[in-house]
């Protein structure tokens, strides 16, 4: 439902965090869409994703999956899921997808004030919006802000609080580099929407007390 | 999930990978707290177990434990919807399917998210409260198939104790009914043992505005600055 919607962070932190999902509507227009989805994969790789995967393939580019794996395994009912670490790249992909006119549904998760204008500049008229109204209920059982900024980058909740805390501690103790820790954090998210560049920034800014 | 304690070397490498903290050190090895485990499969897929001690027993796929698997492991596809993940399309293909039309909204209460998990007792607290407002539970959401009766929102007794990473109570209603729906969610939120993430889907108006924003403002609810936006690229395009 909300896979890429509830990413936490300030406006400034979210300026370099966009998730793209391209999907056929199963039962409506999915037949014969494999080639169109492969074209999307080509466009995404031409621009350069921060992360990408295919559930149909073996995982993400951070667990050894390649562009060829993704293209080979995708099928008519498949989805392209990926993320970008700059507004410019996201806009470039949207523009190229508009030019390709593949008839697939495109959703972009990111700052509303950035995504809507970039979609319009590409000639799209945004159709539907899914707003995040925050986290409620027994919020006393949640971890701290920095940990949540990391864990909510996996929309299925597979990046564990304990793993985020462990990686903050490893980085702060000098036992792991930012790159090593960010890639470790990305691995449980096999949809490929965990933004490794942003994770590095969060790890850099985190204090060891954020791991408590 | 299980860990074979005859094989486990007690390195504890897998412990931090469990999203619900169900892998616990014990007597020099580790074990899985089966009550807390949601069968998401993360430890088996990702944790670097040097001895291959983590395994998935057949029971995971037997009812009602199988509910944990399909609601927690995005690789598991729901039989009811053919959709992986938590099992619903929400706004991803609304430009083609027209599931949420102008003048209508979809409200989703994702219990257990982020990172806490939930049982179905908490889910039922929300679903039974919303059922009283005459909303329509999304038929393509697999949670709806666990309801005894969608007019009451009651969940089947045999699954209530199962724990999942998250489950989404998803309702569709008119914009006019949005305020009572959100007020009800607010009221029930204080009764829950878990957390929930709340989202609201609507069409853009023809002038590009978002019709629900004035209602949210009146209620003192401020949406986050980031959202998920369907660009309207799908064909054939639903204009309703």
Interface residues (C-beta under 8 A of the other chain):
Chain A: X1 X2 X3 X4 X5 X6 X7 X11 X14 X17 X19 X21 X23 X24 X25 X26 X28 X29 X55 X77 X94 X97 X98 X102 X103 X104 X105 X106 X107 X108 X109 X110 X111 X112 X113 X115 X116 X119 X124 X125 X126 X127 X128 X129 X130 X131 X132 X133 X134 X135 X136 X137 X138 X139 X141 X142 X143 X148 X151 X152 X156 X157 X158 X159 X160 X161 X162 X163 X165 X166 X187 X188 X190 X191
Chain B: X15 X16 X17 X18 X19 X20 X21 X40 X42 X45 X46 X74 X75 X82 X83 X84 X85 X86 X87 X88 X89 X90 X91 X92 X93 X94 X95 X96 X97 X100 X108 X110 X111 X112 X113 X114 X115 X116 X141 X165 X166 X168 X170 X182 X185 X186 X189 X192 X193 X194 X195 X196 X197 X198 X199 X200 X201 X202 X203 X204 X208 X210 X212 X216 X221 X223 X224 X225 X226 X227 X228 X229 X230 X231 X232 X233 X234 X235 X236 X237
